[in-house]
Amino acid sequence: MANQAIAPAPAQGGKTVTSAPSAPVKLPEAFQPKPEPSSPAPEMDAFAELEQLDAANPSPDSRPPKRKPETENTADKPVAKPEPKAVEKQPEKAGKQPQDKPKDDGEVKDPLEAGKASEGDKLASDDPTKPFQMASDLRKAYRTLHQEHEKLVAELKQARNGKPEPTEERKLIETKLSTLEKRNKELEEEISYHDYTKSEAFDKNFKKPFEKKLARVYSQITDLRVKMLDENGEETGQERPANQEDFDKVLESPNNMARELAKKMFGEDFRDVLQFRRELNELQQNADTEAKSWREKAEERKQTQAIEQRKQMEQAQGMFRKVTDNYVEKYPEWFGKVEDDDEINKALESGFAAVDKTQDPSVPYEQRLDMLAASRLKAASFGRHVITIKRLKAENAELKESLKAYQKSEPGEGQGQRTASVPKSGEDDGESAFDEIDKIERRNPVAR
């Protein structure tokens, strides 16, 4: 490593090489003893503290050298290569393969140092193609695994308690499920108001219990005996096992005839048959009562909705009239009535009436479509007419200014023609300048 002293290798030729005394080892700043702070330092995660140490003491991303056992300083002593000792061979045993024994150089090694050396040899002998992982990377990976482990432990604890924390996906599914349940409840209520017998509640509370009870009665009715009757309804003295059709006759018969019919058909067992019929009729009556209640609720709901719609329509019409009056007050020259001009006022009232009829349900649909199309076209052309009117007004104003200038001017000398004289002293001879000009034009017509 950077601060580790490495012993010099022996020189060739039997000569010894001496080195200068090694400098004392300097510890990194992170490992220097620090004075205790006056105030207690904030608690820090062990992983964060190790990462700070890695950041303060970066090491190269390379494979570490082979670790060697620490020895005493041999700077002032010659290093001699130990001579290997001869190893006596032992005779091989029959049936076993010879095994290589570790070489013993005769040195007595510390067991702890020997263990460190073997670990260093193992690290150095790893696959060289495999990238070496730094301690900081291993700590980060361990920290990630530690966090995942804590998360899994928390989830396991919640699962054992029966209250797992919902995930984002589960929350989304629960939200969609809640929306569907709310929508389903609204639709079921609408179905109940429309026809309660087609709702899920009717099927659950009345239809299925009735069918279940009827199936049980059919299974029990086969244990009874029925007296056989002839064509005239008289007893023949013979009996047979009862079936579903026999019970249906008693079940569907009117109340005033069911007792006599059951007694005549089933004999002494007629009371059991009447009890079955009574239970089924009670279920049917409950179903009919509930269906009738929902029909009454539907009628009340319909009337309430009609009243609410009428109120909303009246409120909307009032707001519409208010907005219309505001526009009339704001733009009276376009939407207001003109005093002493019946033609314009009549056209305005006719336009309002045509638009109002498009919303009148008593008017035939085709006629309302025709009036609605005409109102749309008139509304679309309104801006065009406004622009045209503004242009005409501007042109009219310009012509009036030109006419005023022309009226104030004096006619010049004519070219061989008789010119009209305009009295300068304000005298009036009975004709205006325009009349005289018209006479001149009539006497001297010009081709146009």
GUDREN-831725 format. One record per residue (C-alpha): residue in three letters; x, y, z. Coordinates in steps of 0.05 Angstrom, whole numbers, padded with zeros to 5 digits, always signed. Example, Ala and Ser with C-alpha at 12.3 -4.5 7.8 and 13.67 -1.06 7.14 Angstrom:
GUDREN-831725
ALA+00246-00090+00156
SER+00273-00021+00143
***
This chain:
GUDREN-831725
MET+00000+00000+00000
ALA+00022+00073-00001
ASN+00048+00076+00070
GLN+00073+00004+00076
ALA+00149-00008+00081
ILE+00172-00061+00032
ALA+00237-00099+00046
PRO+00290-00091-00009
ALA+00304-00152-00052
PRO+00372-00186-00046
ALA+00425-00162-00096
GLN+00457-00208-00146
GLY+00529-00231-00141
GLY+00528-00243-00066
LYS+00535-00169-00050
THR+00491-00137+00002
VAL+00457-00071-00009
THR+00444-00025+00050
SER+00390+00028+00051
ALA+00383+00092+00090
PRO+00341+00091+00153
SER+00266+00091+00133
ALA+00224+00151+00151
PRO+00171+00143+00204
VAL+00103+00122+00177
LYS+00054+00180+00172
LEU-00018+00164+00185
PRO-00073+00196+00142
GLU-00111+00255+00170
ALA-00173+00213+00180
PHE-00135+00166+00227
GLN-00098+00222+00265
PRO-00120+00230+00337
LYS-00168+00288+00344
PRO-00186+00327+00406
GLU-00254+00313+00435
PRO-00305+00366+00414
SER-00334+00410+00466
SER-00405+00395+00443
PRO-00429+00325+00427
ALA-00422+00308+00353
PRO-00486+00288+00316
GLU-00498+00215+00310
MET-00476+00186+00244
ASP-00493+00123+00209
ALA-00436+00072+00208
PHE-00441+00066+00133
ALA-00438+00142+00124
GLU-00377+00146+00169
LEU-00340+00093+00129
GLU-00358+00128+00064
GLN-00329+00193+00091
LEU-00265+00156+00108
ASP-00262+00128+00037
ALA-00273+00197+00008
ALA-00218+00227+00052
ASN-00168+00171+00036
PRO-00179+00149-00036
SER-00140+00088-00059
PRO-00124+00067-00130
ASP-00173+00019-00162
SER-00123-00037-00172
ARG-00109-00105-00144
PRO-00068-00102-00079
PRO+00002-00133-00078
LYS+00015-00199-00047
ARG+00014-00191+00028
LYS+00079-00210+00064
PRO+00092-00223+00137
GLU+00119-00165+00176
THR+00193-00171+00196
GLU+00240-00129+00234
ASN+00278-00073+00198
THR+00337-00102+00159
ALA+00363-00037+00132
ASP+00430-00045+00168
LYS+00437-00120+00161
PRO+00456-00160+00099
VAL+00400-00202+00071
ALA+00423-00273+00057
LYS+00383-00323+00018
PRO+00369-00384+00062
GLU+00396-00449+00036
PRO+00344-00502+00023
LYS+00350-00566+00063
ALA+00347-00634+00033
VAL+00283-00670+00043
GLU+00286-00745+00053
LYS+00239-00784+00011
GLN+00194-00834+00045
PRO+00173-00898+00011
GLU+00106-00895-00023
LYS+00050-00937+00005
ALA+00017-00985-00042
GLY-00051-00966-00068
LYS-00044-00892-00055
GLN-00021-00836-00100
PRO+00039-00795-00077
GLN+00020-00727-00049
ASP+00062-00665-00049
LYS+00080-00641+00020
PRO+00091-00568+00036
LYS+00163-00548+00037
ASP+00194-00531+00104
ASP+00248-00479+00100
GLY+00266-00489+00173
GLU+00239-00422+00196
VAL+00194-00417+00256
LYS+00135-00371+00237
ASP+00082-00338+00279
PRO+00015-00372+00267
LEU-00021-00305+00261
GLU+00029-00279+00210
ALA+00026-00344+00173
GLY-00050-00338+00168
LYS-00044-00267+00141
ALA+00007-00289+00090
SER-00037-00346+00066
GLU-00097-00298+00059
GLY-00054-00250+00019
ASP-00031-00307-00026
LYS-00104-00326-00036
LEU-00123-00254-00056
ALA-00064-00249-00103
SER-00079-00316-00135
ASP-00151-00298-00155
ASP-00172-00296-00227
PRO-00134-00237-00257
THR-00190-00224-00308
LYS-00239-00210-00251
PRO-00240-00136-00232
PHE-00219-00121-00161
GLN-00273-00091-00117
MET-00254-00036-00070
ALA-00274-00037+00002
SER-00317+00026-00008
ASP-00355-00009-00064
LEU-00367-00069-00021
ARG-00392-00025+00036
LYS-00440+00010-00011
ALA-00466-00057-00037
TYR-00474-00082+00034
ARG-00511-00019+00054
THR-00560-00029-00004
LEU-00571-00101+00016
HIS-00580-00080+00089
GLN-00634-00029+00069
GLU-00670-00081+00026
HIS-00666-00130+00084
GLU-00698-00080+00132
LYS-00753-00066+00081
LEU-00768-00140+00073
VAL-00768-00150+00148
ALA-00818-00093+00156
GLU-00863-00121+00101
LEU-00860-00190+00134
LYS-00879-00160+00201
GLN-00938-00123+00170
ALA-00960-00186+00134
ARG-00959-00226+00198
ASN-00999-00171+00233
GLY-01051-00175+00176
LYS-01044-00101+00158
PRO-00996-00095+00099
GLU-00980-00025+00076
PRO-01013-00014+00008
THR-00967-00003-00050
GLU-00977+00050-00104
GLU-01005-00002-00152
ARG-01053-00027-00098
LYS-01074+00045-00083
LEU-01089+00056-00157
ILE-01130-00008-00161
GLU-01169+00011-00098
THR-01184+00080-00127
LYS-01210+00050-00192
LEU-01250-00001-00153
SER-01281+00053-00110
THR-01300+00093-00172
LEU-01332+00032-00204
GLU-01370+00016-00140
LYS-01397+00086-00136
ARG-01418+00084-00209
ASN-01450+00016-00200
LYS-01489+00041-00141
GLU-01516+00100-00181
LEU-01536+00055-00239
GLU-01571+00006-00191
GLU-01611+00063-00162
GLU-01632+00087-00231
ILE-01653+00016-00249
SER-01693+00011-00184
TYR-01730+00075-00201
HIS-01743+00052-00272
ASP-01763-00020-00256
TYR-01746-00049-00188
THR-01758-00121-00210
LYS-01696-00115-00256
SER-01650-00090-00202
GLU-01597-00130-00166
ALA-01630-00116-00098
PHE-01695-00148-00121
ASP-01659-00209-00147
LYS-01620-00217-00081
ASN-01676-00201-00031
PHE-01738-00231-00064
LYS-01727-00270-00128
LYS-01673-00318-00104
PRO-01706-00332-00036
PHE-01772-00347-00072
GLU-01738-00394-00121
LYS-01701-00429-00064
LYS-01764-00438-00024
LEU-01803-00464-00084
ALA-01749-00515-00099
ARG-01752-00539-00027
VAL-01828-00545-00031
TYR-01823-00585-00096
SER-01775-00633-00063
GLN-01822-00643-00003
ILE-01887-00647-00043
THR-01865-00713-00076
ASP-01871-00747-00008
LEU-01947-00735-00007
ARG-02002-00774-00041
VAL-02056-00746-00087
LYS-02125-00774-00097
MET-02140-00790-00169
LEU-02203-00757-00199
ASP-02244-00774-00259
GLU-02265-00727-00315
ASN-02322-00700-00273
GLY-02276-00685-00213
GLU-02301-00743-00171
GLU-02254-00788-00131
THR-02237-00855-00161
GLY-02211-00884-00097
GLN-02140-00890-00123
GLU-02079-00850-00103
ARG-02012-00833-00135
PRO-01949-00794-00114
ALA-01957-00718-00117
ASN-01917-00677-00167
GLN-01902-00604-00181
GLU-01963-00594-00225
ASP-02009-00615-00169
PHE-01980-00563-00122
ASP-01980-00509-00177
LYS-02056-00518-00183
VAL-02065-00503-00110
LEU-02014-00447-00111
GLU-02045-00411-00170
SER-02117-00419-00149
PRO-02155-00361-00116
ASN-02155-00357-00040
ASN-02229-00376-00033
MET-02219-00440-00074
ALA-02149-00461-00052
ARG-02171-00495+00013
GLU-02225-00538-00019
LEU-02180-00557-00076
ALA-02122-00576-00031
LYS-02168-00617+00014
LYS-02198-00653-00045
MET-02131-00669-00077
PHE-02085-00683-00018
GLY-02135-00707+00034
GLU-02107-00705+00105
ASP-02042-00672+00080
PHE-02078-00610+00054
ARG-02055-00569+00115
ASP-01982-00579+00096
VAL-01997-00559+00025
LEU-02033-00496+00048
GLN-01974-00479+00093
PHE-01926-00484+00034
ARG-01973-00440-00006
ARG-01978-00389+00051
GLU-01902-00382+00057
LEU-01893-00373-00018
ASN-01949-00322-00022
GLU-01919-00283+00035
LEU-01852-00278-00003
GLN-01889-00256-00066
GLN-01929-00204-00028
ASN-01866-00175+00003
ALA-01835-00170-00067
ASP-01898-00136-00095
THR-01900-00087-00036
GLU-01827-00067-00047
ALA-01837-00059-00122
LYS-01898-00016-00110
SER-01859+00027-00060
TRP-01805+00039-00112
ARG-01857+00058-00164
GLU-01884+00110-00116
LYS-01814+00135-00103
ALA-01802+00139-00177
GLU-01865+00180-00187
GLU-01846+00228-00131
ARG-01776+00233-00158
LYS-01803+00249-00227
GLN-01846+00305-00200
THR-01789+00332-00159
GLN-01744+00332-00220
ALA-01797+00367-00261
ILE-01803+00421-00208
GLU-01727+00429-00205
GLN-01723+00433-00281
ARG-01777+00486-00282
LYS-01741+00527-00230
GLN-01675+00520-00267
MET-01708+00540-00332
GLU-01741+00601-00301
GLN-01675+00620-00269
ALA-01639+00612-00335
GLN-01692+00653-00372
GLY-01687+00708-00319
MET-01611+00711-00326
PHE-01618+00711-00402
ARG-01667+00769-00401
LYS-01621+00807-00354
VAL-01561+00797-00400
THR-01603+00818-00460
ASP-01626+00882-00426
ASN-01554+00898-00408
TYR-01534+00894-00481
VAL-01593+00936-00502
GLU-01573+00990-00452
LYS-01500+00986-00472
TYR-01512+00988-00548
PRO-01579+01024-00559
GLU-01560+01044-00630
TRP-01559+00971-00650
PHE-01610+00935-00605
GLY-01654+00991-00576
LYS-01718+01019-00604
VAL-01716+01083-00644
GLU-01765+01137-00624
ASP-01817+01155-00677
ASP-01792+01101-00725
ASP-01843+01045-00728
GLU-01810+01009-00786
ILE-01744+00998-00748
ASN-01779+00980-00683
LYS-01824+00929-00718
ALA-01765+00896-00751
LEU-01729+00891-00683
GLU-01789+00859-00649
SER-01798+00810-00706
GLY-01725+00788-00700
PHE-01732+00777-00624
ALA-01796+00737-00634
ALA-01763+00692-00687
VAL-01705+00675-00641
ASP-01752+00661-00582
LYS-01794+00613-00624
THR-01732+00569-00636
GLN-01735+00550-00562
ASP-01810+00540-00559
PRO-01827+00465-00555
SER-01898+00477-00580
VAL-01870+00498-00649
PRO-01859+00438-00696
TYR-01788+00413-00698
GLU-01777+00425-00773
GLN-01802+00497-00766
ARG-01756+00509-00707
LEU-01697+00483-00747
ASP-01714+00531-00804
MET-01719+00591-00757
LEU-01655+00570-00721
ALA-01617+00567-00786
ALA-01643+00636-00807
SER-01624+00665-00738
ARG-01555+00635-00743
LEU-01543+00666-00811
LYS-01568+00734-00788
ALA-01524+00732-00727
ALA-01464+00713-00769
SER-01476+00770-00818
PHE-01485+00822-00763
GLY-01411+00840-00759
ARG-01408+00847-00835
HIS-01467+00895-00835
VAL-01435+00936-00779
ILE-01372+00945-00820
THR-01412+00964-00881
ILE-01453+01015-00842
LYS-01390+01046-00812
ARG-01358+01053-00880
LEU-01421+01085-00909
LYS-01424+01134-00851
ALA-01352+01153-00861
GLU-01363+01163-00936
ASN-01427+01203-00922
ALA-01390+01248-00874
GLU-01335+01260-00925
LEU-01385+01278-00979
LYS-01420+01326-00933
GLU-01354+01362-00919
SER-01340+01367-00993
LEU-01410+01394-01006
LYS-01401+01447-00952
ALA-01337+01471-00986
TYR-01372+01471-01053
GLN-01430+01512-01026
LYS-01383+01565-00997
SER-01345+01574-01064
GLU-01362+01624-01120
PRO-01372+01602-01192
GLY-01316+01622-01240
GLU-01321+01652-01310
GLY-01356+01609-01361
GLN-01327+01591-01429
GLY-01375+01624-01477
GLN-01433+01604-01435
ARG-01479+01644-01394
THR-01460+01642-01322
ALA-01506+01650-01264
SER-01492+01703-01214
VAL-01499+01692-01141
PRO-01521+01753-01102
LYS-01465+01774-01056
SER-01504+01821-01014
GLY-01550+01767-00989
GLU-01606+01785-01036
ASP-01651+01728-01056
ASP-01683+01728-01126
GLY-01724+01666-01111
GLU-01676+01613-01139
SER-01619+01579-01105
ALA-01552+01563-01136
PHE-01571+01489-01143
ASP-01633+01508-01183
GLU-01591+01550-01231
ILE-01540+01494-01238
ASP-01596+01446-01255
LYS-01622+01494-01309
ILE-01553+01500-01340
GLU-01545+01424-01342
ARG-01612+01417-01376
ARG-01594+01470-01428
ASN-01526+01439-01440
PRO-01532+01364-01431
VAL-01467+01328-01426
ALA-01459+01256-01450
ARG-01446+01210-01392
***
